[in-house]
Amino acid sequence: MDISAGLVIAGAIGAVIGAMVTYLWRFSERTQHTVAEQPTPVVPPGAELVLSVLSSSAVLIDSGDTVVKASAPAIAMGIINDDRLEPDELMALVRQVRRDGQVREADISLQPKRGTTSYIHARVAPLTSRLILVLADDRTREQRVESIRRDFVANVSHELKTPVGALNLLAEAVGEAKDDPEAVVRFSSRMHLESERLTRLVQQIIDLSRLQNDILSDDATAIKVGELVGEACEHSATEAEHKKIEIATSVEPDLQVHGDRSQLHAAVSNLVENAVTYSPEGSRVTVTAQLDDGDVRLTVTDNGIGIPGEELDRIFERFYRVDPARARATGGTGLGLSIVKHVAASNGGTVEVWSEPGLGSSFTLVLPAYQHEIDEADEIDGLHRSTHLSSAEALSRTEGKHA
């Protein structure tokens, strides 16, 4: 009986253990199956943090050409549209990298439906077996600077070639006319004019190179506006006399600005010279300067040929001329107004223009007023107050000792 009971108990325990083992095995199998079914994360852990600190715009593309992650600059740049990468040239680069795993770079232009064309430099590389990393840098500013540089070099070459070529021809003419004194005098006079034009062009190019960064010069001082206007008018007095043009001035007393005297002299002189050059004989040029809400507004007005409205946005470009034929006849270089614009910016101001064809033009140089006398008075007043307080304090201390 005891043996039979023992066998029964042992069989029951074995059955329970077997059931438990079976249950645990099946549970383990289900768990492993469930874990196996969980998809592997597409974006590796920490990738988002890395993308956020990159200086370049970053985009992650999966095997289905879908954008799975993009940094904020990439979205702002406009290379993503509805989870797709644009433009087609950039997407083609991604597919090439996916095929052979080679890192590639390319310069790509973006042409939006509205606005100007922008340029990016893209680097594409495989990140994982499923992801492609695209890094893009905005190179629009560099492209524009390079374009301006190329245009500037081309224009300078062209402008220098004209007076140099004229001087060569005139030198040959003088040599051939050595037996004709009148011709020699006439040709030498023309040579003098061309050499002056060449000198003026070279000087203006030098001035522009110094003004490139629109940074205030270390030679900035307080300048009396009345003296500035007087010197500019005197600079064009001979030409105005020759054309019987009256230069009238009206400058408020005690006006001062703070800036580079040579730069401001060049800017105001250019404005007055342009007004005289493009005004008809017997007309009038007006130069006024007045204080307006903390700014000095220096305005040069003429009754000349005027400027068409569509040209106003371009007149401050280097070498741009509204009337090229007239500019050649007057010896204009097309750099004067560009210098005025840079001088204004370098001295903390702006330049404004109004013009109507047939009615004339008005250019206004707006500069911060320099109130030297007020600042000096404040300093003296502060010194007096400080001296008074010091004396009172000393007297108080003396009385305290006697007490």
Salt bridges, closest charged atoms under 4 A:
GLU37 OE2 - HIS33 NE2 2.58
GLU48 OE2 - LYS69 NZ 3.43
ASP65 OD2 - ARG95 NE 3.10
ASP65 OD1 - ARG98 NH1 2.78
ASP100 OD2 - ARG104 NH2 2.71
GLU105 OE1 - HIS121 NE2 2.90
ASP107 OD1 - HIS121 ND1 2.74
ASP137 OD2 - ARG123 NH1 2.93
GLU146 OE2 - ARG149 NH2 2.62
GLU146 OE2 - ARG150 NH1 3.71
GLU159 OE1 - ARG321 NH2 2.98
GLU196 OE2 - HIS192 NE2 3.02
ASP214 OD1 - HIS342 ND1 2.90
GLU227 OE1 - ARG261 NH2 3.47
GLU231 OE2 - ARG261 NH2 2.66
GLU231 OE1 - HIS265 ND1 3.56
GLU246 OE1 - ARG284 NH1 3.11
GLU273 OE1 - HIS235 NE2 3.60
GLU317 OE1 - ARG314 NH2 3.23
GLU352 OE1 - ARG297 NH2 2.73
GLU376 OE2 - HIS372 NE2 3.76
ASP381 OD2 - ARG385 NH1 2.19
GLU393 OE2 - ARG397 NH2 2.59
